[in-house]
Amino acid sequence: MTKKDLRIIFMGTPEFAVETLQALLANDYNVVAVVTQPDKPVGRHGSVLQPSPVKQLALANGLPVLQPEKMKDEKFLQELAAYRADVQVVVAFRMLPEAVWAMPQYGTFNVHAALLPQYRGAAPINWAVINGETETGVTTFFLDHNIDTGRIIMQQTMSIPDDADVEYVYDRLMKLGAGLAMKTLDKLIEGNGKIESMSQENFIKSDEQLHVAPKIFKETCRINWQQPSKNIYDFVRGLSPYPGSWTELLMADTQENSSNQPSIVLKIYKTAKTSRPADGKIGTFSVEKNHLFVNTSDSQLELLEVQLSGKKRMSAHDFLNGFKQINEYRAE
């Protein structure tokens, strides 16, 4: 079997999936069609429809694009079957019904940005950084009835530097995932459609805790200051630059949970660990030589890059120049 013999349907939507599709096209894999989410309304009134990054790339390369509202729609299933795909490659898409993932003769495999069975779920890159992992990677696995539980085909690891934010990890896993997708397809081609895979149960150590990676919402990103500074440091970089961790500033001398204060939301994009012991109540601030510190449960954490609501992202130094009364507040 050659690359041209293997008919591939690619499924994906965001920028993370573009890297893989681009690699397949640049290396002459036979992508016969692309499936992506419907165009998204944008603008003040939602009157403009914006195609996904994957759709933009597909159209630029003259590929047919399918955009089903419902994956079980009979018309869509008929259109999908008409392309006679041998295999489907999925990157950052949605959960597929069996009628879709079981359609190709060689199955459907997903490129997941984690070392399964760790970090099953929608936000594996964020949660790996939030949890202070020193290593992550990408996994190709066959889809089955449940989310991220199918048989593993291949994995590739990468280290996470202690100062890396989620953008750094995202960019590298995006490229790593594209490479692993091609390696997986090459193995499939070499085996004339046969490829080894292994149950995820074989990857679980007896004393290992499995972490999950659920979708992240606004409230997920709120900082809990009642914990060690290292945990908060990892939390901030695991959400930076997007969606961004945040805290609420309240007057320090008021009662806890006061509902009469105006809400001041401060996003925090970058912090630094320090050896400075906490010198006040948790969440209170101190300033020294234009450096901004906040007390955690065990030490002070330095804030380096922040953003007030309605303002641009800035250094803590610039923030202090315009918000000199920070000592009157606490982070809640």
C-alpha positions in Angstrom: 0.0 0.0 0.0 1.2 3.5 -0.8 0.1 7.0 0.5 -2.1 7.5 -2.5 -3.9 4.2 -1.9 -4.9 5.1 1.7 -8.0 7.4 1.5 -8.1 9.7 4.6 -10.9 11.8 6.0 -9.6 14.4 8.4 -11.8 15.7 11.3 -10.9 18.8 13.3 -11.8 22.4 14.0 -9.3 24.7 15.9 -5.7 25.9 15.2 -4.3 22.8 17.0 -5.8 20.6 14.3 -4.5 22.8 11.5 -0.9 21.7 12.1 -1.7 18.0 11.5 -3.8 18.7 8.4 -1.1 20.9 7.0 1.5 18.2 7.6 -0.6 15.6 5.8 -1.1 17.8 2.8 2.5 18.9 2.6 3.6 15.2 2.8 1.3 14.0 0.1 -1.1 11.9 2.2 -4.4 11.3 0.3 -6.8 13.4 2.3 -10.1 13.1 0.3 -12.4 15.3 2.5 -12.5 17.3 5.8 -15.1 17.4 8.5 -15.3 20.4 10.8 -17.7 22.4 12.9 -20.3 24.7 11.3 -19.2 28.3 10.7 -19.5 30.3 13.9 -21.4 33.6 14.2 -19.2 36.6 15.1 -19.6 40.3 15.4 -21.9 42.4 17.6 -25.1 40.9 16.1 -23.7 37.6 15.0 -24.5 38.4 11.4 -21.1 37.3 10.1 -20.2 33.6 9.9 -16.6 32.7 10.5 -15.2 29.4 9.2 -13.0 27.4 11.4 -9.2 27.4 10.9 -9.4 23.8 9.6 -12.1 24.8 7.0 -10.0 27.8 5.8 -7.0 25.5 5.2 -9.1 22.8 3.5 -10.7 25.3 1.1 -7.4 26.9 0.3 -6.2 23.4 -0.8 -9.4 22.6 -2.7 -10.7 19.9 -0.4 -14.4 19.1 0.1 -15.7 20.2 3.5 -18.5 18.7 5.5 -20.0 20.7 8.4 -22.8 18.6 10.0 -24.9 20.1 12.8 -25.6 16.6 14.1 -23.1 13.7 13.6 -26.0 11.2 13.3 -27.8 13.1 10.6 -28.6 10.6 7.8 -27.7 12.9 5.0 -24.3 13.5 6.5 -23.6 9.8 7.0 -24.4 9.2 3.4 -22.1 12.0 2.3 -19.4 10.7 4.5 -19.7 7.1 3.2 -19.6 8.4 -0.4 -15.9 9.3 0.1 -15.0 5.7 0.8 -12.4 6.5 3.4 -10.1 3.8 4.6 -9.2 5.6 7.8 -10.4 8.8 9.7 -7.9 11.0 11.5 -9.4 13.1 14.3 -7.7 16.1 16.0 -9.4 18.4 18.5 -12.9 17.7 17.3 -16.1 16.4 19.0 -17.3 13.0 20.3 -18.2 10.8 17.4 -21.1 8.3 17.3 -20.3 4.7 16.4 -21.9 5.1 13.0 -19.1 7.6 12.2 -16.0 6.1 13.9 -16.7 2.6 12.8 -17.3 3.5 9.2 -13.8 3.2 7.7 -12.4 -0.3 7.2 -9.2 0.6 9.2 -11.0 2.5 11.9 -10.7 6.0 13.2 -7.9 7.3 15.3 -7.6 10.4 17.4 -4.5 12.5 18.2 -4.8 13.4 21.9 -2.5 16.0 23.6 -1.6 13.9 26.6 -0.1 10.5 27.6 -3.3 8.5 27.9 -4.7 7.1 30.1 -3.7 10.3 31.9 -5.7 13.4 31.2 -8.7 12.1 29.4 -11.0 15.0 28.5 -11.3 18.4 26.8 -8.4 20.3 28.3 -5.4 18.0 28.8 -2.7 20.6 28.1 -4.0 23.1 30.7 -4.5 20.5 33.4 -1.1 18.9 32.9 0.5 22.3 33.6 -1.9 23.2 36.4 -1.0 20.0 38.2 2.7 20.7 37.9 3.6 17.8 35.6 7.2 17.7 34.4 6.3 15.5 31.4 3.4 15.2 28.9 3.1 14.1 25.3 0.7 13.0 22.5 -1.1 9.8 22.0 -2.8 8.2 18.9 -5.6 5.8 19.8 -8.5 4.2 18.1 -11.9 5.7 19.0 -14.5 3.6 20.8 -17.7 4.2 22.7 -16.3 6.2 25.5 -14.3 9.4 25.6 -10.5 8.9 25.2 -10.5 5.3 26.3 -9.7 3.5 23.1 -6.7 1.2 22.3 -3.4 3.1 22.2 -1.4 2.9 18.9 1.6 5.2 19.6 2.9 7.8 22.1 5.6 10.4 22.1 6.7 12.3 25.2 8.0 15.8 25.9 9.3 17.5 29.0 7.5 20.5 30.6 10.0 23.2 31.8 9.1 24.6 35.3 8.7 28.1 33.8 6.6 27.0 30.8 3.1 28.3 30.3 0.3 26.6 28.5 1.1 28.4 25.2 4.6 27.0 25.2 3.3 23.4 25.8 0.4 23.9 23.3 2.8 24.9 20.4 5.1 22.0 20.9 2.4 19.4 21.3 0.7 20.7 18.2 3.8 20.0 16.2 4.5 16.7 18.0 0.9 15.6 17.3 1.3 16.3 13.6 4.4 14.1 13.5 2.8 11.3 15.4 -0.2 11.3 13.2 2.0 10.8 10.2 4.0 8.1 11.9 0.8 6.3 12.7 -0.4 6.5 9.1 3.0 5.3 7.9 2.7 2.2 10.2 -0.8 1.6 8.8 0.5 1.8 5.3 3.4 -0.5 6.0 1.1 -3.0 7.5 -1.4 -2.9 4.6 -4.1 -1.7 7.0 -3.0 -3.7 10.0 -1.5 -1.9 13.0 -0.8 -3.0 16.6 -2.6 -1.3 19.4 -2.9 -1.9 23.1 -5.5 -1.5 25.8 -5.1 1.5 28.0 -5.3 -0.8 31.0 -1.7 -2.0 30.2 -0.5 1.6 30.7 -1.8 2.0 34.2 0.6 1.4 37.1 -0.8 -0.2 40.2 -0.1 2.8 42.4 -0.8 5.4 39.8 -3.5 8.1 40.2 -5.3 8.9 37.0 -5.9 12.6 36.4 -8.7 13.9 34.3 -8.9 17.0 32.1 -12.5 18.4 32.1 -13.5 21.4 30.1 -12.4 24.7 31.6 -15.0 27.4 32.5 -14.6 31.0 33.8 -15.2 29.9 37.4 -12.5 27.2 37.0 -10.0 29.9 36.4 -10.6 31.7 39.7 -7.5 31.5 42.0 -7.8 29.9 45.4 -5.2 31.7 47.5 -5.7 29.2 50.4 -3.0 26.9 49.1 0.8 26.8 48.8 2.4 29.3 46.4 3.8 26.5 44.1 0.2 25.3 43.4 -0.9 28.8 42.5 2.2 29.4 40.4 1.4 26.2 38.4 -2.3 27.2 38.2 -1.5 30.6 36.7 0.9 29.3 34.0 -1.5 26.5 33.2 -4.1 29.1 32.2 -1.8 31.6 30.6 -2.3 33.3 28.2 -5.7 31.8 27.6 -8.2 31.8 29.2 -6.3 33.4 32.0 -6.5 33.0 35.8 -8.2 35.7 37.8 -9.0 37.0 41.2 -11.3 39.6 42.7 -9.9 42.5 44.6 -11.8 43.5 47.8 -11.1 46.1 50.4 -8.8 44.5 52.9 -10.5 45.9 56.0 -14.1 44.8 55.2 -15.9 41.7 56.3 -15.4 38.5 54.3 -17.7 38.0 51.4 -19.1 41.5 51.6 -21.6 42.0 48.8 -21.6 45.8 48.9 -18.2 46.4 47.3 -17.7 47.1 43.6 -16.2 44.1 41.9 -12.6 44.6 40.6 -11.4 41.7 38.6 -7.6 41.2 38.1 -6.3 38.7 35.7 -2.9 37.2 36.4 -0.7 35.9 33.6 2.7 35.4 35.1 4.1 34.9 38.6 7.4 34.0 40.3 8.1 31.8 43.3 10.0 33.5 46.1 11.6 32.5 49.4 9.8 35.3 51.2 7.7 34.1 54.1 4.1 35.2 54.3 3.8 38.4 56.4 0.1 38.9 56.6 -3.3 37.4 56.0 -3.7 35.1 52.9 -4.6 37.2 49.9 -3.1 40.5 51.2 -0.5 42.4 49.2 2.8 44.0 49.9 5.0 46.2 47.7 8.7 46.5 47.8 10.8 48.5 45.2 8.0 48.3 42.6 7.7 44.5 43.1 4.2 43.2 43.9 3.8 40.3 46.3 0.7 38.4 47.6 0.5 36.2 50.6 -0.4 32.5 50.1 -0.7 29.7 52.7 3.0 29.2 52.9 5.0 32.1 51.4 4.7 35.2 49.2 4.2 34.9 45.4 5.4 37.7 43.2 3.0 38.9 40.5 4.8 39.8 37.3 2.1 40.3 34.6 -1.5 41.3 35.3 -4.6 42.9 33.7 -7.4 44.9 35.2 -10.8 44.6 33.6 -11.0 47.0 30.6 -7.3 47.5 30.5 -4.4 45.9 28.6 -2.1 43.3 29.9 0.9 44.9 31.7 3.8 44.4 34.0 3.3 44.6 37.7 5.5 47.7 37.7 3.2 49.5 35.3 0.2 48.2 37.2 1.5 49.7 40.4 2.1 53.1 38.8 -1.6 53.3 38.1 -3.0 51.4 41.1 -1.0 52.7 44.1 -3.7 51.8 46.6 -3.1 48.0 46.2 -2.2 47.7 49.8 -5.7 48.6 50.7 -7.0 45.4 49.0 -6.9 41.7 49.3 -7.2 39.0 46.7 -10.3 36.9 47.1 
